[in-house]
Amino acid sequence: MTRGFAPPDEPMDGPQNGEGVRSPAYGVASRWRASEAAQTATFVLMDIAVVWGSTILAYFVRFEGDIPADLVGIVTPVAFAASLLFPLLFLVFGLYGFIWRYVGVPTLVRLGYVTALGIAIMLAADFALATPPVGRPVPLGTLVIFGVLIFTGFFGVRIFGRLIAYVQSGQATRRGSRVLIVGAGDAGSLLQRDIENNPSLGVRVVGFVDDDPAKRGKYLGRARVLGAIGQVEQVVHDTQADEIFVAMPSASVEDMRHALYACGRARLPVRIVPALAVRKGELGLYDLEDVDLEDFLGREPVVTDLRAVRASLEGKRVLVTGAAGSIGSELCRQIVNHNPAKLVMVEIDESRLYEVYLEVKDVAPSAAWMALCDIRDEEKLARVFEYARPDAVIHAAAYKHVPLMELEPDEAVLTNVLGTRNVIAQCCSHGVCDLTLISTDKAVMPTSVMGATKRAAEKMFFAAARQGIRCTVVRFGNVLGSRGSVVPIFEQALRRGERIRITDPEVTRYFMTISEAVQLVLQARVLTEGADLFVLDMGDPVRVLDLAQALIEMRGGRAEVEFSGLRPAEKMHEVLIASDEGLVPTSCEKVMRASAVPVVSREFGQLCEEVAASVRKADAAAVRAMVARLVPEYSGGMGA
């Protein structure tokens, strides 16, 4: 294997204990086994007591207190045999494996089956042991009464444990955190049951809110449905709740947004039950998650043609540049699920590259392959392509931060222009005919160096398409949670108790989730006809101020918002298409095709190389002037 591209496997195990030294986990396991054995022994003894008591009582009831003399001596052997039979059946059928506090209908049903089986066995034995002078040892009426008594006794023993736990939970949670649950459906009921069954959690449900009028005023466990979801703020005031749990995993986007807005007005910490949590049939506090802003924005689920996407990737050698970035790493995660022959991850950030490599390798050990490479280094990039021989390339590597690139415009040109030129050149040299560029809304009528260099990258792709390469440009706006984006910055400020800084109260941006963007990028690759510009449906633009206020409310904070004014080259409102770029629908609802793309001469790539070679020795003003040569619509040179 070529040195420097794919490191050898390394042992990932932690420190090993010395010979004869038991780890702390051994002690925990031993204590757990001892506790389990004690619980089983307790149940066995109580069940034996139930059997003996039920046997004696069954004979006594059947014969109205006057047991025939010939049957008196049989009571003890019958009780002894039954006290062996039923505990043995309970062991076989797992009835000693239940936890006391969770005993419920499933336990009752299984207990009924096993008790009926035991009675059937006793009935068979009763007929087998019948003798002419005495008859059957256990008269049929006695056996029926005995069955009813032991079933009642067995279930009573088990429900008694739950009753104790219930009483303890009520006492323990009186001083705990007070929680209001939004949603009195199955998820809310499961969540409340887990809270009541675990008093050590120190949580108390003070009530529910739900929009179903039929549930209003009804009880779920100890807690009552106190009002509609729109009344959360008032209910919080009345109950003095400390937290809000939203248990509406199957709610529509609009209903979820309505609930989160209502919760936000209460200004308490909010946690949410994710949709996947209830599929396992149980739910607990540990399944709750913090509210993400994607929940607040309420993006509809993405629907893509997974068969077509898989067909375009399965068995192929796929190379991703910028593989450790927010978009690049998600591309790797999704691509590897489509069974590529090789996934080549190219990145300059060695720490993050190794993290993504390990993540991908865990899913597909034979496909994962990484290369520590700066796309500006043409020779190293050529060696990577020579070894990898990719069938498809997705170019995600780029400098993307507008303010920083205004300070270092030469770096933007070297990475976004020269680096893109190098990638295209290697694709041409190595016969790669499937090339995709991740672009940005800031490339439309650019006012920033970053946007202008990304527009230059788009134009290079359109020029390359004239050489027979299947080129696809996918343009979209901001993604939630990416490194350096507003959401992580806002969250960091909240954790530190600092002010949240926003450039302008009216500034808007388009937002979508990283996962959604990548799914649509992979879909767009399938739809391309050779030289296409696709624009992703980002929904409606969102005021950054609204985003910040929602985050503050969902985290239960009281942070102040400070307005700092627009930064150099920053737009008040982004747009996704230029005035001469119309959009036409495609077979995927959220992917639109530009009706026109610029006609770019083959010499444009040479011009990009000349500019890139010159910026190394030029000052910032000169670099901006050079960028304007590449992108005449660039309007940011005035602020130099």
Secondary structure by P-SEA (a helix, b strand, c coil): cccccccccccccccccccccccaaaaaaaaaaaaaaaaaaaaaaaaaaaaaaaaaaaaaaaaccccccccccaaaaaaaaaaacaaaaaaaacccccccccccaaaaaaaaaaaaaaaaaaaaaaaaaccccccccccaaaaaaaaaaaaaaaaaaaaaaaaaaaaaaaaaacccbbbbbccccaaaaaaaaaaaacccccbbbcbbbbccccccccccccccccccccaaaaaaaaacccbbbbccccccaaaaaaaaaaaaaaccbbbbbcccccccccccccccccccccccccccccccaaaaaaaaccccbbbbcccccaaaaaaaaaaaaacccbbbbbccaaaaaaaaaaaaaaaccccbbbbbcccccaaaaaaaaaaacccbbbbccccccaaaaaacaaaaaaaaaaaaaaaaaaaaaacccbbbbbccccccccccaaaaaaaaaaaaaaaaaaaccbbbbbbbcccccccccaaaaaaaaaaacbbbbbccccbbbbbbcaaaaaaaaaaaaaacccbbbbbccccccccaaaaaaaaaaaaccbbbbbbcccccccccccccccccbbbbbcccccccccccccccccaaaaaaaaaaaaaccccaaaaaaaaaaacccccccccc
